[in-house]
């Protein structure tokens, strides 16, 4: 059965478009918060402040049942209005204004209050009102400019296109610019729809994006593609921020997310299916328990599976994820460079409460005791002699191969756990503390772990999301 | 203890220089053969023929106790004087001239008779007397020109230098241009001494030879190095034949032999020792039997060791070796491309009688059932989808790595013996017939093999000649 792309997209758009009632309710909450703040702050503070609505509610690009409300308090820049004043004076006042409501404090990149009003999250964020984005004092000061730009450039129909794109990204774990995802932010999704007009046109066009060679510059702020790429040479994709040409709205995107998005887009174009928007219904080995998947990896692939368990000391998500990603790379690089295992794979999990993290390291064929080292050409005498001296009697070889190179089969340091622990020690992460190294290949150990982690482990081992893509391909023939 | 290079070389030169008595005796044999031939041929044949001395005796570059005598019968080119006439008329006549002597017939690239006179091999080779090497009819017609060139360009002192070089090459298995060695021919050794003056100067200068980028053109027959290299672009080293500029005297040299020679030269310069000329005295694990070495490889490196046993159907050494080398490459390439084993090593042995050949294939960590395949970048949508379709459910994965590429862990075809046999079948060698595939890791099988092969196997597994080089390095410190 062949599906029509447009009808799939229109159907999804209907499903995820918020109802008039929902929008009304959220706006009512906002109006209530706004008037409370205006009254309360004018009584408590001697500051000029503007209460504004930002975020996807302001832009009408939020998904049904999934909106929070972003309220920005805009202050005039003044020497006595600083982070410290936000934190020590403003935030307590805001809390006191809403003493009947549940709230949380957030001091991540910026101090702000999250209020729960009628089960809706309301973020109350202080920022500065500046003339132009080139004069930002804090990162959030850019937000009102983003809101304004998107509102004035997205038609009503295109807000649906943004919603479809966001929903698509969420399905495949690609939504969000934070370090845990390194995917597409909401603002980036909006810019892409502005650039391409519709979700479908975006999908059709993105297949010609080339990694590190594509610059999307909606407002033509750069003279040439080349100039643009030179400015952002380390970013896999460049989408110039229309309100701040020095910023790449896609800078957080990883090559992995970039690749997955392109792959999905290409596949959807070739083989459209509503299942792209219902991936929870794609079942892959759903009845195989994690224990079985682990056993398969240990027995079939000769895998060692280690779980590096950390206590999270400073629960700032981007910092924790940044450190976990660095650790993961350091550990896999060290193991690879020592020739341990055929393949080393790793990924990290964090619990919901942000108290514990586990990095899983899978080392395939970990029971090898020797590894091949390719040396210099034997005719490169200086280096060849150094190689021979260095490789005196530590395994088989060296020998000269048909290619004229020296090779040796070198003994591996098989104390893998120690190598991992030393690597972590060297990285000395400030927000993580290693508590133990779990042998996940051990059935009893596996029974003690967090159920959420156990489920995540299964998905890691099974190679999500590619397994779901494979399922979509099943029984199909794509003309190569 | 530090040795002086010159004194080592002078000492060796003394040892290997033939005595006056030996030279006299060989010349006497030659004179006897020559006069017998002159008389006998003039009686039996109606052809103008010149009996000449060629080879290392003629050039006085032979080693003590190691000379055979090359006698060339030079005929005028004539339509009725062809290979067939050589074979059917001349050779029987030559044999009849020496009916009291033991002889063998050789029909390799050229029909000739080898006579055993007083335990000395005398090769009687028919060839054509031509005006210039550009007009050769048979490959051996060039020989008289080589002899003349070398005789007129080597001083008496330099003949010693050639001998030392030849002896050095023999020690390390680098002497001979035939397919079994792919090393340095005697003529090449002579040219190198002519080019560099002495053995030591050659060693000192060869360290600056660069693979595929060195052209030694003694007579400056090419306008530029570039022109020379373009002409011989597939040869690792070019030594233009002074008597035939279209020919590279080093064309048979393999990159492996080239590499080993440079390595040895560099090492001798850095650490001169008489042991370079006495490598049979360098003992490496001499008391470990082959069985033990095999056991070590099987148990420590997880090796499978196969011996592909061939009957030699047509015993022409260069053809057999050429086919063995091709087979060996085909087998290792096939196994590697299928991801079988961590490392595949192979080499071949032929018995002295030229009746049987065994190619040994060592597959390290051969018990692996899966192998890593690196696919295209996931953002290269067309190829990524093809890769996904191709790799449906045949092992672990595919997954997207941090580098944005697709990887899969693919099941290996573990019927190694069948893969090897299919590959040999595809090559269909004309001079070899596969008789069986031996499992050399099996102790009982190992006990049934030829003792010469068993000794050779030990040396193959232990990585000669690098093991001997390592021994020379032992207890030494070479400033890197």
Interface residues (C-beta under 8 A of the other chain):
Chain A: X207 X209 X210 X211 X236 X254 X255 X256 X258 X259 X260 X262 X263 X265 X266 X267 X270 X297 X300 X301 X302 X329 X342 X343 X345 X364 X365 X368 X369 X370 X371 X372 X377 X378 X379 X381 X382 X384 X385 X386 X388 X389 X392 X393 X396 X397 X398 X399 X400 X401 X402 X403 X404 X405 X406 X407 X409 X463 X466 X469 X470 X473 X474 X477 X478 X480
Chain B: X207 X209 X210 X211 X236 X254 X255 X256 X258 X259 X260 X262 X263 X265 X266 X267 X270 X297 X300 X301 X302 X329 X342 X343 X345 X364 X365 X368 X369 X370 X371 X372 X377 X378 X379 X381 X382 X384 X385 X386 X388 X389 X392 X393 X396 X397 X398 X399 X400 X401 X402 X403 X404 X405 X406 X407 X409 X463 X466 X469 X470 X473 X474 X478 X480
